Amino acid sequence: MADNADRAAVTIQQSLEATLARRATLATQAANDDCEDCGYEIPAQRRKAAPWATTCIECQGIRELRGRHVR
């Protein structure tokens, strides 16, 4: 019989594995220079500073204001 600590540990492990899988997917994707929200090119400075970014700085700001920054 699993107690609350066991269930919490399983939930944390699953969350960690999902996060790592998303990061691995982003890291292995071909470089996409276009923002997934607006379609405009992500500036080179942003791509250099945050190579995993899939949105331009403006769209990322909007996502954070709306609370949508978690996929």
C-alpha contacts under 8 A as a table, 3 or more apart, distances in Angstrom:
res1	aa1	res2	aa2	distance
2	A	5	A	7.93
2	A	6	D	5.73
2	A	7	R	6.64
3	D	6	D	5.39
3	D	7	R	6.45
4	N	7	R	5.12
4	N	8	A	6.04
5	A	8	A	5.05
5	A	9	A	6.09
6	D	9	A	5.09
6	D	10	V	6.28
7	R	10	V	5.14
7	R	11	T	6.20
8	A	11	T	5.05
8	A	12	I	6.09
9	A	12	I	5.13
9	A	13	Q	6.09
10	V	13	Q	5.08
10	V	14	Q	6.14
11	T	14	Q	5.16
11	T	15	S	6.16
12	I	15	S	5.10
12	I	16	L	6.11
13	Q	16	L	5.09
13	Q	17	E	6.13
14	Q	17	E	5.14
14	Q	18	A	6.17
15	S	18	A	5.16
15	S	19	T	6.18
16	L	19	T	5.13
16	L	20	L	6.14
17	E	20	L	5.15
17	E	21	A	6.06
18	A	21	A	5.07
18	A	22	R	6.24
19	T	22	R	5.17
19	T	23	R	6.27
20	L	23	R	5.05
20	L	24	A	6.07
21	A	24	A	5.06
21	A	25	T	6.14
22	R	25	T	5.08
22	R	26	L	6.23
23	R	26	L	5.08
23	R	27	A	6.02
23	R	52	W	7.68
24	A	27	A	5.03
24	A	28	T	6.13
25	T	28	T	5.30
25	T	29	Q	6.09
26	L	29	Q	5.30
26	L	52	W	5.99
27	A	52	W	6.48
29	Q	32	N	7.79
32	N	54	T	7.72
33	D	41	E	5.33
33	D	42	I	5.38
33	D	43	P	7.90
33	D	47	R	7.93
34	D	39	G	5.28
34	D	40	Y	5.33
34	D	41	E	4.24
34	D	42	I	5.45
34	D	54	T	7.51
34	D	55	T	7.46
34	D	56	C	7.96
35	C	38	C	5.68
35	C	39	G	4.73
35	C	40	Y	5.54
35	C	41	E	5.99
35	C	42	I	5.75
35	C	54	T	5.67
35	C	55	T	4.26
35	C	56	C	5.43
35	C	59	C	7.94
36	E	39	G	5.70
36	E	54	T	5.95
36	E	55	T	5.64
37	D	55	T	6.44
37	D	59	C	6.61
38	C	59	C	7.23
40	Y	56	C	7.77
41	E	56	C	7.46
42	I	46	R	6.74
42	I	47	R	6.72
42	I	55	T	6.77
42	I	56	C	4.94
42	I	57	I	7.87
43	P	46	R	5.44
43	P	47	R	6.42
43	P	56	C	7.17
44	A	47	R	5.01
44	A	48	K	6.03
45	Q	48	K	5.09
45	Q	49	A	6.09
46	R	49	A	5.04
46	R	50	A	5.72
46	R	51	P	7.42
46	R	53	A	7.71
46	R	56	C	7.49
46	R	57	I	7.41
47	R	50	A	5.18
47	R	51	P	4.65
47	R	52	W	7.51
47	R	53	A	6.70
48	K	51	P	5.62
50	A	53	A	5.49
53	A	56	C	7.58
55	T	58	E	7.97
55	T	59	C	5.95
55	T	60	Q	5.79
56	C	59	C	5.44
56	C	60	Q	6.11
57	I	60	Q	5.06
57	I	61	G	6.15
58	E	61	G	5.15
58	E	62	I	6.41
59	C	62	I	4.98
59	C	63	R	6.16
60	Q	63	R	5.00
60	Q	64	E	6.21
60	Q	69	H	7.23
61	G	64	E	5.15
61	G	65	L	6.20
62	I	65	L	5.08
62	I	66	R	6.19
63	R	66	R	5.14
63	R	67	G	5.94
63	R	68	R	4.78
63	R	69	H	5.17
64	E	67	G	4.89
64	E	68	R	5.90
64	E	69	H	5.17
65	L	68	R	7.70
66	R	69	H	7.92
67	G	70	V	7.61
68	R	71	R	7.09
